[in-house]
């Protein structure tokens, strides 16, 4: 899978990662980049629209998650370019490539927002763990470490939001 725009060749690099592996990793990273951009927008949707009990706390958590996702976006895009690819990271490209479910635009209850947020964060967290395995299989320690770092952060954030679902 070569996710450089329409036939664009990869930039040369002195990394000893084979071209086919770099192409594969760039595709995986660009897919994750799209999902990360989408997830950030969904987290902001919650932050802007949540009402009710614990409003301030949930909003603060959402803003913290969005900030972390911004950092992940930068790290993912940088890894794409390190591997010689082109980061595909516009809002329009993210919208068409993201595998996350669309966030409903509706007057939702506090609990519905929290549940939807937990579902989205959980889906993303699980995808990060699957991708750790994929990148380890092609023996790229740098990309594997990036996904491991993202996984650790998103798991903590998911646990913080899930705490609001406890009775």
N, C-alpha and C positions, 0 to 999 in steps of 0.2 A: 504494500500500500504506500504510494507516494503522495503525500498530502501537500506538496508544493503546488501552488496554483498552476493550472493548465500547462503541464509540460515544462515548467521551470526546472532547470537543473539545480542540484544541490550545490551550495557554495563549497569550495574546496576547504579541507581541513587536514591537519596532520594527526588527527586522532586515528588510532589504529582499529577503529570500529569499521567493519566491512560496510560498503555502500548499501547493500540490501538490508542490513540490520539498522543502519541509520535511517533509511527510508521508512522502515517499519516503526521505529521508535518515534519518528516525527509524526507519523499518522496517529499513533497512540496518544502522544502528547497534545497534538492539536484537537483530538477528540475530547480529552480531559479539559483542555483550555475552554472549549465551547461549553461544556457542562459547568465549569467553574464560574464562567461569566453569567450563565443562566441562573445558577444557584444564588450567586450574589444578588441578582436582581430580584429573585423570589424572597430572599431574606429581607431585603429593603422593603419589599411590598408588605411583609408582615410588620416591620418596624413602623412604617407609615400608617398602617391601618388598624393595628390591634387596639382594642379598648377593654375596659373592665379591670378586674382584679389583677394585681401584679403588673399592670400596664408598664410602669416605669422600669421595672426589673427586666421584663421580657424585651422591651424596646432596647435597653442598654445591652443585653446579651446579643440581640440581633445586630446592633451596630458594631459590637466587638467581632462577631462572626464575619460581617461584611468586610471589616478591615483586614482580618486574616485572609479572607478569600481574595482580596486585592493583592496581598503579598504572594499568595499561591499563584495567581494569574501571572504576575511578573516573573516568578521563578520558572513556571512552565514555559512561558514564551522565551525566556532567556535560554532554557535548555534546548528548545527547538533550534534557536539560532546558533548555539554552540555546536550542535550536530550538523550544521550547514543548511538547515531548512528555513522556511519562511513561516513565521507565526501567523496563523489565521485567526484573528481575534476581534473582528468587528462585531457589533451587536447583531447585524443581519446574518453574518455567517454563524454566530453562536446560536441564533434562533433556529436555523435550519439544521444544525448538526447536533444539538444537545439531545441526550437520551432521557433527560428528566421529564417527568410529567409537567404539563402546563399548570401554573398556579391559577386557581379560579379567581376571576374578578367578580366578587360578590360581597355583600354585606355579611361577613362571617362572624360567628361568635368567637370569644376569646379562646375557648377550648378547641374550636375548629382550626383556628390559626395555629395554635400550638401543635395539634395533631398533624396538620399538613406540613409544618416545619420539620417535625420529627421524622415524618416519612421521607421528605426530600433529603435531609441530612443523613438519614440512615442509608438511603439508596446511594448517595455519593460516597459515604464512608465504606460501604461494601464494595463499590467499584474501585476505590483506592486499594483495598486489600487484594482484589483480583489482579489489579495491574501491577502490584508489587511482584506477584508471582510471574506474570508475563515478562516483565523487564528483567527479572532474575534469570529466567529461562534463556534469554539471549545474552546474558552475562554482561550487562551494562550496569556496573555498580553505581555510577553517578546518577542515572535515571532512577534506579531502584531506591537509592538513598533519598532522592527528592520525593518519591511517592511514599516512602516510609515516614518522612517528616510531615507530609500533608496528612497522612493517616493518623498519626499521633495527635495532631492538633484537632482534626475534625472529630475524632472519637471523644476527646475531652469536651468539645462544644456540644456534641450530641448528648452526652451524659448530663450536662448542665441543663439543657432544655428538657430532656426526659424527666428530670427531677420534678418538673411542674405537673407532670401527669400522675405522680404518685398520690395516693389517697391521704 
